[in-house]
Amino acid sequence: MEPTDSIDEAAVVEQMRAWIERAVIGLNLCPYAKAVWLNQQVRIRVSDARHIDHFLEHLDEELERLVTTDPKVLDTTLLVHPTLFPDFATFNDFLDLAEACLEDHDLVGVIQIASFHPQFQFAEEPEGDWSHYTNRAPYPTLHLLREASIAQAVADHPNPDAIWQRNVALMRELGRSGLAKLKIWPELEDEKK
Protein backbone atom coordinates (compact mmCIF):
# COMPACT_ATOMS: atom_id res chain seq x y z
CA MET A 1 0.00 0.00 0.00
CA GLU A 2 1.37 3.37 -1.02
CA PRO A 3 1.48 5.91 1.81
CA THR A 4 -1.06 8.68 1.46
CA ASP A 5 0.04 12.02 0.05
CA SER A 6 -0.75 13.86 3.24
CA ILE A 7 -0.78 12.78 6.83
CA ASP A 8 -2.67 14.75 9.45
CA GLU A 9 0.20 14.81 11.93
CA ALA A 10 -1.80 16.58 14.65
CA ALA A 11 -4.56 13.95 14.47
CA VAL A 12 -2.03 11.11 14.62
CA VAL A 13 -0.32 12.65 17.65
CA GLU A 14 -3.69 13.17 19.33
CA GLN A 15 -4.62 9.52 18.83
CA MET A 16 -1.24 8.35 20.09
CA ARG A 17 -1.57 10.57 23.16
CA ALA A 18 -5.03 9.09 23.83
CA TRP A 19 -3.57 5.57 23.56
CA ILE A 20 -0.75 6.42 25.97
CA GLU A 21 -3.03 8.15 28.48
CA ARG A 22 -6.01 5.75 28.35
CA ALA A 23 -4.33 2.39 27.72
CA VAL A 24 -0.61 2.45 28.47
CA ILE A 25 -0.95 4.63 31.58
CA GLY A 26 -4.68 4.38 32.27
CA LEU A 27 -4.65 0.59 32.35
CA ASN A 28 -1.13 0.58 33.82
CA LEU A 29 0.14 -1.60 30.97
CA CYS A 30 3.57 -0.11 31.54
CA PRO A 31 4.18 0.97 35.13
CA TYR A 32 7.26 2.90 33.96
CA ALA A 33 5.42 5.11 31.48
CA LYS A 34 3.59 7.51 33.77
CA ALA A 35 6.63 9.31 35.19
CA VAL A 36 8.31 10.01 31.84
CA TRP A 37 4.96 11.04 30.34
CA LEU A 38 4.16 13.48 33.16
CA ASN A 39 7.72 14.84 32.99
CA GLN A 40 7.28 15.41 29.23
CA GLN A 41 10.24 13.17 28.37
CA VAL A 42 8.39 11.32 25.59
CA ARG A 43 8.74 12.36 21.96
CA ILE A 44 6.16 11.35 19.37
CA ARG A 45 7.58 11.60 15.85
CA VAL A 46 5.16 11.10 12.99
CA SER A 47 6.95 10.02 9.84
CA ASP A 48 5.67 11.01 6.41
CA ALA A 49 8.15 8.76 4.59
CA ARG A 50 6.91 7.53 1.24
CA HIS A 51 9.06 4.39 1.25
CA ILE A 52 10.93 2.17 3.71
CA ASP A 53 14.38 3.65 2.95
CA HIS A 54 13.11 7.10 3.88
CA PHE A 55 11.48 5.71 7.04
CA LEU A 56 14.84 4.15 7.98
CA GLU A 57 16.38 7.61 7.62
CA HIS A 58 13.80 8.90 10.11
CA LEU A 59 14.71 6.03 12.42
CA ASP A 60 18.40 7.00 12.10
CA GLU A 61 17.50 10.61 12.99
CA GLU A 62 15.47 9.59 16.05
CA LEU A 63 18.15 7.20 17.31
CA GLU A 64 20.71 10.00 17.01
CA ARG A 65 18.43 12.47 18.76
CA LEU A 66 17.74 10.05 21.60
CA VAL A 67 21.37 9.18 22.33
CA THR A 68 22.58 12.79 22.10
CA THR A 69 19.85 14.29 24.29
CA ASP A 70 19.98 14.30 28.07
CA PRO A 71 17.61 11.58 29.40
CA LYS A 72 16.13 14.18 31.76
CA VAL A 73 14.94 16.01 28.65
CA LEU A 74 14.14 13.05 26.37
CA ASP A 75 13.89 9.54 27.75
CA THR A 76 11.99 7.70 25.02
CA THR A 77 10.69 8.17 21.47
CA LEU A 78 7.71 6.81 19.59
CA LEU A 79 8.36 6.77 15.84
CA VAL A 80 4.97 6.42 14.15
CA HIS A 81 3.95 5.91 10.53
CA PRO A 82 0.19 5.79 9.91
CA THR A 83 0.23 4.41 6.35
CA LEU A 84 3.53 2.73 5.41
CA PHE A 85 2.84 -0.61 7.12
CA PRO A 86 -0.83 -1.42 6.51
CA ASP A 87 -0.57 -5.05 7.59
CA PHE A 88 1.17 -6.61 10.55
CA ALA A 89 3.15 -9.16 8.51
CA THR A 90 4.89 -6.41 6.51
CA PHE A 91 5.62 -4.45 9.68
CA ASN A 92 6.88 -7.55 11.48
CA ASP A 93 9.26 -8.30 8.58
CA PHE A 94 10.49 -4.70 8.69
CA LEU A 95 11.55 -5.08 12.33
CA ASP A 96 14.70 -6.95 11.23
CA LEU A 97 15.79 -3.80 9.37
CA ALA A 98 15.01 -1.66 12.42
CA GLU A 99 17.15 -3.93 14.61
CA ALA A 100 19.93 -3.74 12.01
CA CYS A 101 19.86 0.06 12.47
CA LEU A 102 20.77 -0.42 16.11
CA GLU A 103 23.76 -2.50 15.01
CA ASP A 104 24.75 0.06 12.37
CA HIS A 105 24.78 2.81 15.01
CA ASP A 106 26.52 0.58 17.57
CA LEU A 107 23.50 0.97 19.87
CA VAL A 108 22.82 -2.67 20.74
CA GLY A 109 22.64 -2.70 24.53
CA VAL A 110 22.07 1.07 24.56
CA ILE A 111 18.67 1.39 22.85
CA GLN A 112 15.91 -1.21 22.61
CA ILE A 113 13.07 -1.19 20.09
CA ALA A 114 9.59 -2.30 21.11
CA SER A 115 6.98 -2.60 18.38
CA PHE A 116 3.27 -1.84 18.28
CA HIS A 117 0.78 -2.24 15.44
CA PRO A 118 -3.02 -1.98 15.12
CA GLN A 119 -3.11 -5.62 13.96
CA PHE A 120 -0.43 -6.96 16.31
CA GLN A 121 -0.66 -10.69 16.97
CA PHE A 122 1.33 -12.99 19.19
CA ALA A 123 2.26 -16.04 17.13
CA GLU A 124 1.29 -18.49 19.88
CA GLU A 125 -2.19 -17.02 20.54
CA PRO A 126 -5.39 -17.47 18.49
CA GLU A 127 -6.30 -14.62 16.15
CA GLY A 128 -9.22 -13.34 18.25
CA ASP A 129 -7.45 -13.46 21.61
CA TRP A 130 -7.65 -10.18 23.49
CA SER A 131 -4.00 -10.52 24.61
CA HIS A 132 -2.97 -9.00 21.27
CA TYR A 133 -4.24 -5.62 22.51
CA THR A 134 -1.29 -5.37 24.90
CA ASN A 135 0.75 -4.49 21.81
CA ARG A 136 -1.87 -2.79 19.66
CA ALA A 137 -1.48 0.92 19.11
CA PRO A 138 -3.54 3.15 16.81
CA TYR A 139 -0.69 3.14 14.25
CA PRO A 140 2.45 1.13 13.47
CA THR A 141 4.98 2.36 16.01
CA LEU A 142 8.61 1.80 16.91
CA HIS A 143 9.16 2.59 20.57
CA LEU A 144 12.80 3.54 21.15
CA LEU A 145 13.78 2.94 24.77
CA ARG A 146 17.01 3.58 26.61
CA GLU A 147 18.38 0.33 28.04
CA ALA A 148 19.60 2.20 31.13
CA SER A 149 16.09 3.49 31.82
CA ILE A 150 14.65 0.00 31.37
CA ALA A 151 17.23 -1.47 33.76
CA GLN A 152 16.43 1.17 36.38
CA ALA A 153 12.68 0.69 36.03
CA VAL A 154 13.00 -3.10 36.29
CA ALA A 155 15.18 -2.74 39.37
CA ASP A 156 12.54 -0.50 40.97
CA HIS A 157 9.65 -2.89 40.25
CA PRO A 158 8.96 -5.70 42.75
CA ASN A 159 8.12 -8.29 40.06
CA PRO A 160 8.77 -7.13 36.49
CA ASP A 161 8.07 -10.58 35.02
CA ALA A 162 4.48 -10.37 36.25
CA ILE A 163 3.70 -7.23 34.23
CA TRP A 164 3.10 -9.02 30.94
CA GLN A 165 1.03 -11.77 32.57
CA ARG A 166 -1.09 -9.19 34.37
CA ASN A 167 -1.61 -7.24 31.13
CA VAL A 168 -2.74 -10.33 29.22
CA ALA A 169 -5.17 -11.25 32.01
CA LEU A 170 -6.49 -7.67 32.09
CA MET A 171 -7.07 -7.53 28.33
CA ARG A 172 -8.92 -10.83 28.40
CA GLU A 173 -11.01 -9.63 31.33
CA LEU A 174 -11.89 -6.33 29.60
CA GLY A 175 -12.71 -7.99 26.29
CA ARG A 176 -14.45 -6.12 23.50
CA SER A 177 -16.82 -4.06 25.63
CA GLY A 178 -14.18 -2.91 28.11
CA LEU A 179 -11.60 -2.06 25.45
CA ALA A 180 -14.18 -0.31 23.25
CA LYS A 181 -14.93 2.09 26.11
CA LEU A 182 -11.40 3.46 25.81
CA LYS A 183 -12.25 4.75 22.31
CA ILE A 184 -8.80 3.95 20.96
CA TRP A 185 -9.42 1.07 18.57
CA PRO A 186 -12.11 1.94 15.97
CA GLU A 187 -12.62 -1.69 14.98
CA LEU A 188 -14.00 -2.39 18.47
CA GLU A 189 -16.45 0.50 18.30
CA ASP A 190 -17.58 -0.28 14.74
CA GLU A 191 -18.28 -3.99 15.21
CA LYS A 192 -21.18 -5.07 17.36
CA LYS A 193 -20.46 -8.57 18.62
C-alpha positions as CSV (number, residue, x, y, z in Angstrom):
1,M,0.0,0.0,0.0
2,E,1.4,3.4,-1.0
3,P,1.5,5.9,1.8
4,T,-1.1,8.7,1.5
5,D,0.0,12.0,0.1
6,S,-0.8,13.9,3.2
7,I,-0.8,12.8,6.8
8,D,-2.7,14.7,9.5
9,E,0.2,14.8,11.9
10,A,-1.8,16.6,14.6
11,A,-4.6,14.0,14.5
12,V,-2.0,11.1,14.6
13,V,-0.3,12.7,17.7
14,E,-3.7,13.2,19.3
15,Q,-4.6,9.5,18.8
16,M,-1.2,8.3,20.1
17,R,-1.6,10.6,23.2
18,A,-5.0,9.1,23.8
19,W,-3.6,5.6,23.6
20,I,-0.8,6.4,26.0
21,E,-3.0,8.1,28.5
22,R,-6.0,5.8,28.4
23,A,-4.3,2.4,27.7
24,V,-0.6,2.4,28.5
25,I,-0.9,4.6,31.6
26,G,-4.7,4.4,32.3
27,L,-4.7,0.6,32.4
28,N,-1.1,0.6,33.8
29,L,0.1,-1.6,31.0
30,C,3.6,-0.1,31.5
31,P,4.2,1.0,35.1
32,Y,7.3,2.9,34.0
33,A,5.4,5.1,31.5
34,K,3.6,7.5,33.8
35,A,6.6,9.3,35.2
36,V,8.3,10.0,31.8
37,W,5.0,11.0,30.3
38,L,4.2,13.5,33.2
39,N,7.7,14.8,33.0
40,Q,7.3,15.4,29.2
41,Q,10.2,13.2,28.4
42,V,8.4,11.3,25.6
43,R,8.7,12.4,22.0
44,I,6.2,11.3,19.4
45,R,7.6,11.6,15.8
46,V,5.2,11.1,13.0
47,S,6.9,10.0,9.8
48,D,5.7,11.0,6.4
49,A,8.1,8.8,4.6
50,R,6.9,7.5,1.2
51,H,9.1,4.4,1.3
52,I,10.9,2.2,3.7
53,D,14.4,3.6,2.9
54,H,13.1,7.1,3.9
55,F,11.5,5.7,7.0
56,L,14.8,4.1,8.0
57,E,16.4,7.6,7.6
58,H,13.8,8.9,10.1
59,L,14.7,6.0,12.4
60,D,18.4,7.0,12.1
61,E,17.5,10.6,13.0
62,E,15.5,9.6,16.0
63,L,18.2,7.2,17.3
64,E,20.7,10.0,17.0
65,R,18.4,12.5,18.8
66,L,17.7,10.1,21.6
67,V,21.4,9.2,22.3
68,T,22.6,12.8,22.1
69,T,19.8,14.3,24.3
70,D,20.0,14.3,28.1
71,P,17.6,11.6,29.4
72,K,16.1,14.2,31.8
73,V,14.9,16.0,28.7
74,L,14.1,13.0,26.4
75,D,13.9,9.5,27.8
76,T,12.0,7.7,25.0
77,T,10.7,8.2,21.5
78,L,7.7,6.8,19.6
79,L,8.4,6.8,15.8
80,V,5.0,6.4,14.2
81,H,4.0,5.9,10.5
82,P,0.2,5.8,9.9
83,T,0.2,4.4,6.4
84,L,3.5,2.7,5.4
85,F,2.8,-0.6,7.1
86,P,-0.8,-1.4,6.5
87,D,-0.6,-5.0,7.6
88,F,1.2,-6.6,10.5
89,A,3.2,-9.2,8.5
90,T,4.9,-6.4,6.5
91,F,5.6,-4.4,9.7
92,N,6.9,-7.5,11.5
93,D,9.3,-8.3,8.6
94,F,10.5,-4.7,8.7
95,L,11.6,-5.1,12.3
96,D,14.7,-6.9,11.2
97,L,15.8,-3.8,9.4
98,A,15.0,-1.7,12.4
99,E,17.1,-3.9,14.6
100,A,19.9,-3.7,12.0
101,C,19.9,0.1,12.5
102,L,20.8,-0.4,16.1
103,E,23.8,-2.5,15.0
104,D,24.7,0.1,12.4
105,H,24.8,2.8,15.0
106,D,26.5,0.6,17.6
107,L,23.5,1.0,19.9
108,V,22.8,-2.7,20.7
109,G,22.6,-2.7,24.5
110,V,22.1,1.1,24.6
111,I,18.7,1.4,22.9
112,Q,15.9,-1.2,22.6
113,I,13.1,-1.2,20.1
114,A,9.6,-2.3,21.1
115,S,7.0,-2.6,18.4
116,F,3.3,-1.8,18.3
117,H,0.8,-2.2,15.4
118,P,-3.0,-2.0,15.1
119,Q,-3.1,-5.6,14.0
120,F,-0.4,-7.0,16.3
121,Q,-0.7,-10.7,17.0
122,F,1.3,-13.0,19.2
123,A,2.3,-16.0,17.1
124,E,1.3,-18.5,19.9
125,E,-2.2,-17.0,20.5
126,P,-5.4,-17.5,18.5
127,E,-6.3,-14.6,16.2
128,G,-9.2,-13.3,18.2
129,D,-7.5,-13.5,21.6
130,W,-7.7,-10.2,23.5
131,S,-4.0,-10.5,24.6
132,H,-3.0,-9.0,21.3
133,Y,-4.2,-5.6,22.5
134,T,-1.3,-5.4,24.9
135,N,0.8,-4.5,21.8
136,R,-1.9,-2.8,19.7
137,A,-1.5,0.9,19.1
138,P,-3.5,3.2,16.8
139,Y,-0.7,3.1,14.3
140,P,2.4,1.1,13.5
141,T,5.0,2.4,16.0
142,L,8.6,1.8,16.9
143,H,9.2,2.6,20.6
144,L,12.8,3.5,21.2
145,L,13.8,2.9,24.8
146,R,17.0,3.6,26.6
147,E,18.4,0.3,28.0
148,A,19.6,2.2,31.1
149,S,16.1,3.5,31.8
150,I,14.6,0.0,31.4
151,A,17.2,-1.5,33.8
152,Q,16.4,1.2,36.4
153,A,12.7,0.7,36.0
154,V,13.0,-3.1,36.3
155,A,15.2,-2.7,39.4
156,D,12.5,-0.5,41.0
157,H,9.6,-2.9,40.2
158,P,9.0,-5.7,42.7
159,N,8.1,-8.3,40.1
160,P,8.8,-7.1,36.5
161,D,8.1,-10.6,35.0
162,A,4.5,-10.4,36.3
163,I,3.7,-7.2,34.2
164,W,3.1,-9.0,30.9
165,Q,1.0,-11.8,32.6
166,R,-1.1,-9.2,34.4
167,N,-1.6,-7.2,31.1
168,V,-2.7,-10.3,29.2
169,A,-5.2,-11.2,32.0
170,L,-6.5,-7.7,32.1
171,M,-7.1,-7.5,28.3
172,R,-8.9,-10.8,28.4
173,E,-11.0,-9.6,31.3
174,L,-11.9,-6.3,29.6
175,G,-12.7,-8.0,26.3
176,R,-14.5,-6.1,23.5
177,S,-16.8,-4.1,25.6
178,G,-14.2,-2.9,28.1
179,L,-11.6,-2.1,25.5
180,A,-14.2,-0.3,23.2
181,K,-14.9,2.1,26.1
182,L,-11.4,3.5,25.8
183,K,-12.3,4.7,22.3
184,I,-8.8,4.0,21.0
185,W,-9.4,1.1,18.6
186,P,-12.1,1.9,16.0
187,E,-12.6,-1.7,15.0
188,L,-14.0,-2.4,18.5
189,E,-16.4,0.5,18.3
190,D,-17.6,-0.3,14.7
191,E,-18.3,-4.0,15.2
192,K,-21.2,-5.1,17.4
193,K,-20.5,-8.6,18.6
